[in-house]
Amino acid sequence: MDIIKPRTLSGFMELLPGKQIQFERMVSILRDTYSSYGFAPLDTPVIEDAQILLAKGGGETEKQIYRFQKGDSDLALRFDLTVPLAKYVALHCNDLAFPFRRFQISKVYRGERAQRGRFREFYQADIDIIGDGKLDILNEAEIPAIIYKVFRGFGLERFQIRVNNRKILNGFYAMLNLSDKSGEIMRTVDKLDKIGQEKTMMLLMDDCGIAKEQATQIMDFIAINGNNKYNLLRLQEYAGRNEIFDQGLAELKTVCDNLAAFGVPEENFAIDLTIARGLDYYTGTVYETTLLDHPEIGSVCSGGRYDNLAGYYIEKQLPGVGISIGLTRLFYVLDEQGLLNPALPTAPADALVLPMTAEPGPAIALAEALRSNGLKVQLYGEQKKFKQKMAYANKLGVPYAVLLGEDEIAEGKCSVKNMVTGEQVKLTPAEAAAHIKAGLDLGNVPIILEK
């Protein structure tokens, strides 16, 4: 039989066990934080009817989607978590309590060109709040407060949630008689961080067909950049000239005031008029989050307000607000930048029980006793020499090895070896469990180290 060379497809990430445990720790923090704000978990099918997924798509979406036939069915892999959410809410709206708050941490698929930090299969971690007809502005302030809590939970301090409002931008472009080009302008301005001011100015004139004077006014407007109080005062100078602009400014003020009430320090959020989010369905507040010491990473969390989530599937008006974290990409770039904390435990177990006798019964009972005390315990079942058993424990990286020989069994005790310090003590199973728990300090070990 010919041997097939094992390989992983380009754009698909596989992690070794230690890295996977670090990744799962991030997922755990996300789940715990989202749940603490009253969001319900949701899981939608990976495969959907292509017509459902492409209802709001076409263009680039249709090019990137993984689509295939199975019998007479036209099927596709989900490319984000927002469209499946829209279908879910439309399908179950009579059974849901509104506002409906859900989180979902799942894989999505995009057939785009694989490149450094860009994947074809990746996890997204989303939260959304969906209203029935109306959704209060308070929700638009709570979303970035949750972002703040998540990133602090990761161990980060120097990050910034940048906030804007699409109504401010739409109102401003209306003042310049450019409403018919507002979407195109916002998509161009959204590239500012990547391409710089000069090229953005050229694109506004060449691609959007805007006069130099108007392009200059746009660039001057989005260049407003001071502290939040200063930015609001500068924006107030434009008030009274357009109703949509005034509405957006009032909403932005409310979001900023409530962010402070939610306990988000001002150094972690900022008004930024360059933030537009390229997607057309955003209608109000928009967010992007960056790591201040690593701007090259780009946005690590983004989202915003939309007024009609499920318009393609149901006539009922379902406004919402949400954010998405590209979790696989975030983990990849943090690892690449050396920001994942090497002190974070990555072993699959807290303790490894090593039987030193031929009879496995006492070791099985010991492992069960330790597990009943809340520890993660692996029982080593191979008939190997002591040196090989300890080499396995070292390679696995377990914090503790628990040895059980004839002397320990006779005394009703076990020998607990700290694999870092080399210290070894003889204890009863109950004492061993307490000793191991006292030595594990996961709560104070952040996932991410800032540099």
Salt bridges, closest charged atoms under 4 A:
GLU48 OE2 - LYS87 NZ 3.08
GLU60 OE2 - LYS63 NZ 3.34
GLU62 OE2 - ARG67 NH1 3.18
ASP74 OD2 - ARG67 NH2 2.62
GLU112 OE1 - ARG118 NH2 3.73
GLU121 OE1 - LYS107 NZ 3.50
ASP128 OD1 - ARG102 NH1 2.80
GLU140 OE2 - ARG305 NH1 2.72
GLU142 OE1 - ARG101 NH2 3.04
ASP193 OD2 - ARG162 NH2 3.07
GLU237 OE1 - ARG234 NE 3.53
GLU251 OE2 - LYS167 NZ 2.67
ASP272 OD2 - ARG162 NH1 2.94
ASP280 OD1 - ARG187 NH1 2.62
GLU288 OE1 - ARG162 NH2 3.61
GLU288 OE2 - ARG277 NH1 2.88
ASP293 OD2 - ARG158 NE 3.01
GLU296 OE2 - HIS294 ND1 3.01
ASP307 OD1 - ARG305 NE 3.32
ASP335 OD1 - LYS19 NZ 2.90
GLU336 OE2 - ARG116 NE 2.83
GLU368 OE2 - ARG371 NH1 2.78
GLU411 OE2 - LYS426 NZ 3.34
